[in-house]
Amino acid sequence: QVQLVESGGGLVQPGGSLRLSCAASGFTLDYYNIGWFRQAPGKEREGVSCISSSDGSTYYADSVKGRFTISRDNAKNTVYLQMNSLKPEDTAVYYCATNPRYSGRYCLLGYGMDYWGKGTLVTVSS
């Protein structure tokens, strides 16, 4: 069964850090570009970061550049999102998704995504 499972969310104070994981089962992540997306209450889903399958190139939304880092460990079939200097506006459900075609701007826009996880909640609050 093809599955993506996010983990690592939780409650953190402003300025804190979290590392999210996106683990795949039933298929190999190696051949997929992977994106992280988030959706805050009452807001539309937005792309956070994407990583290429071919050369590991990374792409970030302006709102998280310099604070978030996406990485992948193909041996563990897992993609990570390291989130530092968290702000209350980062509060959202975070999802990972695969994209067999796009890795850059179109990935961040959500074009061509196929498999999605169910999400993990990140709450940034004092």
Accessible surface in RSA format (square Angstrom, percent):
REM  Atomic radii and reference values for relative SASA: ProtOr
REM  Chains: A
REM  Algorithm: Lee & Richards
REM  Probe-radius: 1.40
REM  Slices: 20
REM RES _ NUM      All-atoms   Total-Side   Main-Chain    Non-polar    All polar
REM                ABS   REL    ABS   REL    ABS   REL    ABS   REL    ABS   REL
RES GLN A   1   184.79 103.3 123.49  90.3  61.30 145.9  54.40 115.8 130.39  98.9
RES VAL A   2    59.91  39.4  38.86  35.2  21.05  50.7  38.86  33.8  21.05  57.1
RES GLN A   3    78.82  44.1  74.37  54.4   4.45  10.6  15.83  33.7  62.98  47.8
RES LEU A   4     6.93   3.9   0.00   0.0   6.93  17.4   0.00   0.0   6.93  18.6
RES VAL A   5    74.64  49.1  71.86  65.1   2.78   6.7  73.34  63.7   1.30   3.5
RES GLU A   6    14.65   8.4   1.62   1.2  13.03  31.0   0.00   0.0  14.65  12.0
RES SER A   7    57.55  48.6  53.80  71.8   3.75   8.6  38.48  81.9  19.07  26.7
RES GLY A   8    36.08  44.5   0.00   N/A  36.08  44.5  24.24  66.5  11.84  26.5
RES GLY A   9    28.96  35.7   0.00   N/A  28.96  35.7   1.86   5.1  27.11  60.7
RES GLY A  10    29.50  36.4   0.00   N/A  29.50  36.4  29.46  80.8   0.04   0.1
RES LEU A  11   133.03  74.1 100.30  71.8  32.72  82.3 100.30  70.4  32.72  88.1
RES VAL A  12    21.46  14.1  16.92  15.3   4.54  10.9  21.46  18.6   0.00   0.0
RES GLN A  13   123.18  68.9 120.92  88.4   2.26   5.4  32.40  69.0  90.78  68.9
RES PRO A  14    60.54  44.1  38.93  35.5  21.60  78.5  39.35  32.5  21.19 131.7
RES GLY A  15    55.02  67.9   0.00   N/A  55.02  67.9  28.98  79.5  26.04  58.3
RES GLY A  16    20.90  25.8   0.00   N/A  20.90  25.8  20.37  55.9   0.52   1.2
RES SER A  17    58.96  49.8  38.90  51.9  20.06  46.2  22.41  47.7  36.55  51.2
RES LEU A  18    35.14  19.6  30.31  21.7   4.83  12.1  35.14  24.7   0.00   0.0
RES ARG A  19   130.42  54.8 115.00  58.6  15.41  36.7  27.38  37.4 103.03  62.4
RES LEU A  20     0.00   0.0   0.00   0.0   0.00   0.0   0.00   0.0   0.00   0.0
RES SER A  21    23.57  19.9  23.57  31.5   0.00   0.0   9.58  20.4  13.99  19.6
RES CYS A  22     0.00   0.0   0.00   0.0   0.00   0.0   0.00   0.0   0.00   0.0
RES ALA A  23    43.93  40.4  42.23  65.2   1.70   3.9  42.26  59.5   1.67   4.4
RES ALA A  24    12.70  11.7   0.00   0.0  12.70  28.9   0.29   0.4  12.41  32.9
RES SER A  25    52.53  44.4  48.00  64.1   4.53  10.4  46.89  99.8   5.64   7.9
RES GLY A  26    56.97  70.3   0.00   N/A  56.97  70.3  21.84  59.9  35.13  78.7
RES PHE A  27    33.60  16.8  15.93   9.9  17.66  46.0  28.46  17.3   5.13  14.7
RES THR A  28    64.95  46.2  59.55  60.4   5.40  12.9  23.31  31.3  41.64  63.0
RES LEU A  29     1.09   0.6   1.09   0.8   0.00   0.0   1.09   0.8   0.00   0.0
RES ASP A  30    47.64  33.4  42.20  42.0   5.44  12.9   7.19  16.9  40.45  40.3
RES TYR A  31   172.70  80.6 154.43  87.9  18.27  47.5 110.88  83.3  61.82  76.2
RES TYR A  32    44.52  20.8  44.52  25.3   0.00   0.0  14.36  10.8  30.15  37.2
RES ASN A  33    10.95   7.5  10.95  10.6   0.00   0.0   0.00   0.0  10.95  10.6
RES ILE A  34     0.00   0.0   0.00   0.0   0.00   0.0   0.00   0.0   0.00   0.0
RES GLY A  35     0.00   0.0   0.00   N/A   0.00   0.0   0.00   0.0   0.00   0.0
RES TRP A  36     0.00   0.0   0.00   0.0   0.00   0.0   0.00   0.0   0.00   0.0
RES PHE A  37     2.16   1.1   2.16   1.3   0.00   0.0   2.16   1.3   0.00   0.0
RES ARG A  38    12.24   5.1  12.16   6.2   0.08   0.2   2.24   3.1  10.00   6.1
RES GLN A  39    73.67  41.2  69.42  50.7   4.25  10.1  11.18  23.8  62.49  47.4
RES ALA A  40    20.74  19.1  17.17  26.5   3.57   8.1  17.58  24.8   3.16   8.4
RES PRO A  41   117.75  85.8  89.82  81.9  27.94 101.5 102.43  84.6  15.32  95.2
RES GLY A  42    92.98 114.7   0.00   N/A  92.98 114.7  46.35 127.2  46.63 104.4
RES LYS A  43   137.76  67.2 125.42  77.0  12.34  29.4  81.60  73.4  56.16  59.8
RES GLU A  44   155.32  89.2 141.02 106.7  14.30  34.0  57.17 110.6  98.15  80.1
RES ARG A  45   112.98  47.4  88.87  45.3  24.11  57.4  17.80  24.3  95.18  57.7
RES GLU A  46    74.12  42.6  68.84  52.1   5.27  12.6  31.72  61.3  42.40  34.6
RES GLY A  47    11.93  14.7   0.00   N/A  11.93  14.7   0.48   1.3  11.44  25.6
RES VAL A  48     0.80   0.5   0.65   0.6   0.15   0.4   0.80   0.7   0.00   0.0
RES SER A  49     0.00   0.0   0.00   0.0   0.00   0.0   0.00   0.0   0.00   0.0
RES CYS A  50     0.05   0.0   0.05   0.1   0.00   0.0   0.00   0.0   0.05   0.1
RES ILE A  51     6.68   3.8   6.68   5.0   0.00   0.0   6.68   4.8   0.00   0.0
RES SER A  52     4.87   4.1   4.64   6.2   0.23   0.5   1.20   2.5   3.67   5.1
RES SER A  53    38.96  32.9  17.36  23.2  21.60  49.7   1.36   2.9  37.59  52.7
RES SER A  54   104.24  88.1  61.77  82.4  42.48  97.8  54.66 116.4  49.58  69.5
RES ASP A  55   107.27  75.1  69.95  69.6  37.32  88.2  43.38 102.1  63.89  63.7
RES GLY A  56    34.19  42.2   0.00   N/A  34.19  42.2  18.19  49.9  16.00  35.8
RES SER A  57    39.78  33.6  29.64  39.6  10.14  23.4  19.85  42.3  19.93  27.9
RES THR A  58    56.80  40.4  34.99  35.5  21.81  52.0  12.36  16.6  44.44  67.2
RES TYR A  59    76.17  35.6  71.91  40.9   4.26  11.1  50.64  38.1  25.54  31.5
RES TYR A  60    42.56  19.9  31.62  18.0  10.93  28.5  26.41  19.8  16.15  19.9
RES ALA A  61    20.97  19.3  14.47  22.3   6.51  14.8  20.97  29.5   0.00   0.0
RES ASP A  62   120.43  84.4  97.62  97.2  22.82  54.0  38.36  90.3  82.08  81.9
RES SER A  63    59.83  50.6  37.80  50.5  22.02  50.7  49.14 104.6  10.69  15.0
RES VAL A  64     0.34   0.2   0.32   0.3   0.02   0.0   0.34   0.3   0.00   0.0
RES LYS A  65   121.36  59.2 102.14  62.7  19.22  45.8  60.95  54.9  60.41  64.3
RES GLY A  66    86.18 106.3   0.00   N/A  86.18 106.3  44.07 120.9  42.12  94.3
RES ARG A  67    30.10  12.6  25.79  13.1   4.31  10.3  24.66  33.7   5.44   3.3
RES PHE A  68     5.51   2.8   0.00   0.0   5.51  14.3   0.00   0.0   5.51  15.8
RES THR A  69    73.43  52.2  72.54  73.5   0.89   2.1  45.56  61.2  27.87  42.1
RES ILE A  70     4.82   2.7   0.00   0.0   4.82  11.6   0.00   0.0   4.82  13.1
RES SER A  71    49.04  41.4  47.14  62.9   1.91   4.4  34.47  73.4  14.57  20.4
RES ARG A  72    45.23  19.0  18.10   9.2  27.13  64.6  18.23  24.9  27.00  16.4
RES ASP A  73    44.79  31.4  40.37  40.2   4.42  10.5  14.12  33.2  30.67  30.6
RES ASN A  74    65.28  45.0  49.96  48.3  15.31  36.9  16.13  38.8  49.14  47.5
RES ALA A  75   105.09  96.6  57.42  88.6  47.67 108.4  70.18  98.8  34.92  92.5
RES LYS A  76   139.12  67.9 117.53  72.1  21.59  51.4  72.09  64.9  67.03  71.4
RES ASN A  77    32.23  22.2  32.06  31.0   0.17   0.4  19.18  46.2  13.05  12.6
RES THR A  78    13.27   9.4  11.96  12.1   1.31   3.1   4.28   5.7   8.99  13.6
RES VAL A  79     0.40   0.3   0.40   0.4   0.00   0.0   0.40   0.3   0.00   0.0
RES TYR A  80    25.88  12.1  25.88  14.7   0.00   0.0  15.07  11.3  10.81  13.3
RES LEU A  81     0.00   0.0   0.00   0.0   0.00   0.0   0.00   0.0   0.00   0.0
RES GLN A  82    57.98  32.4  57.83  42.3   0.15   0.4  27.92  59.4  30.05  22.8
RES MET A  83     0.00   0.0   0.00   0.0   0.00   0.0   0.00   0.0   0.00   0.0
RES ASN A  84    58.22  40.1  58.22  56.3   0.00   0.0  15.38  37.0  42.85  41.4
RES SER A  85    58.57  49.5  54.18  72.3   4.40  10.1  19.17  40.8  39.40  55.2
RES LEU A  86     2.37   1.3   0.00   0.0   2.37   6.0   0.00   0.0   2.37   6.4
RES LYS A  87    85.81  41.9  85.11  52.2   0.69   1.7  40.02  36.0  45.79  48.8
RES PRO A  88    74.24  54.1  67.11  61.2   7.13  25.9  67.48  55.7   6.76  42.0
RES GLU A  89   116.03  66.6  91.04  68.9  24.99  59.5  57.20 110.6  58.84  48.0
RES ASP A  90     0.37   0.3   0.37   0.4   0.00   0.0   0.00   0.0   0.37   0.4
RES THR A  91    34.55  24.6  31.86  32.3   2.69   6.4  29.80  40.0   4.75   7.2
RES ALA A  92     1.13   1.0   0.76   1.2   0.37   0.8   1.13   1.6   0.00   0.0
RES VAL A  93    44.29  29.1  44.13  40.0   0.16   0.4  44.13  38.3   0.16   0.4
RES TYR A  94     0.00   0.0   0.00   0.0   0.00   0.0   0.00   0.0   0.00   0.0
RES TYR A  95    50.20  23.4  50.20  28.6   0.00   0.0  21.47  16.1  28.73  35.4
RES CYS A  96     0.00   0.0   0.00   0.0   0.00   0.0   0.00   0.0   0.00   0.0
RES ALA A  97     0.00   0.0   0.00   0.0   0.00   0.0   0.00   0.0   0.00   0.0
RES THR A  98     0.00   0.0   0.00   0.0   0.00   0.0   0.00   0.0   0.00   0.0
RES ASN A  99     0.00   0.0   0.00   0.0   0.00   0.0   0.00   0.0   0.00   0.0
RES PRO A 100    79.63  58.0  52.47  47.8  27.16  98.7  52.78  43.6  26.85 166.9
RES ARG A 101   182.63  76.7 154.91  79.0  27.72  66.0  47.42  64.8 135.22  82.0
RES TYR A 102    60.39  28.2  58.19  33.1   2.20   5.7  34.65  26.0  25.74  31.7
RES SER A 103    25.24  21.3  21.46  28.6   3.78   8.7   1.66   3.5  23.58  33.0
RES GLY A 104    14.04  17.3   0.00   N/A  14.04  17.3   9.51  26.1   4.53  10.1
RES ARG A 105   158.84  66.7 148.65  75.8  10.19  24.3  68.45  93.5  90.39  54.8
RES TYR A 106    93.41  43.6  92.77  52.8   0.64   1.7  55.32  41.6  38.09  47.0
RES CYS A 107     0.00   0.0   0.00   0.0   0.00   0.0   0.00   0.0   0.00   0.0
RES LEU A 108    32.43  18.1  26.90  19.2   5.53  13.9  26.95  18.9   5.48  14.7
RES LEU A 109    95.92  53.4  70.32  50.3  25.59  64.3  74.21  52.1  21.71  58.4
RES GLY A 110    15.02  18.5   0.00   N/A  15.02  18.5   1.42   3.9  13.60  30.5
RES TYR A 111   115.79  54.1 111.94  63.7   3.84  10.0  74.85  56.3  40.93  50.5
RES GLY A 112    45.17  55.7   0.00   N/A  45.17  55.7  27.80  76.3  17.37  38.9
RES MET A 113    26.45  13.7   1.91   1.3  24.54  58.4   1.91   1.6  24.54  32.5
RES ASP A 114    64.02  44.8  42.11  41.9  21.91  51.8  33.74  79.4  30.28  30.2
RES TYR A 115    82.10  38.3  79.36  45.2   2.75   7.1  46.88  35.2  35.22  43.4
RES TRP A 116    83.52  33.5  56.38  27.3  27.14  63.7  43.39  23.1  40.13  65.1
RES GLY A 117     7.72   9.5   0.00   N/A   7.72   9.5   0.66   1.8   7.06  15.8
RES LYS A 118   189.12  92.3 166.01 101.9  23.11  55.0 115.21 103.7  73.91  78.7
RES GLY A 119    22.49  27.7   0.00   N/A  22.49  27.7   0.34   0.9  22.15  49.6
RES THR A 120    19.04  13.5  13.27  13.5   5.77  13.8   7.73  10.4  11.31  17.1
RES LEU A 121   102.76  57.2  93.19  66.7   9.56  24.0  93.19  65.4   9.56  25.7
RES VAL A 122     0.00   0.0   0.00   0.0   0.00   0.0   0.00   0.0   0.00   0.0
RES THR A 123    40.95  29.1  40.93  41.5   0.01   0.0  30.97  41.6   9.98  15.1
RES VAL A 124     4.41   2.9   0.00   0.0   4.41  10.6   0.00   0.0   4.41  12.0
RES SER A 125    56.09  47.4  49.02  65.4   7.08  16.3  20.03  42.7  36.06  50.5
RES SER A 126   126.46 106.9  66.33  88.5  60.13 138.5  47.47 101.1  78.99 110.7
END  Absolute sums over single chains surface
CHAIN  1 A     6470.3       4850.4       1619.9       3305.1       3165.2
END  Absolute sums over all chains
TOTAL          6470.3       4850.4       1619.9       3305.1       3165.2
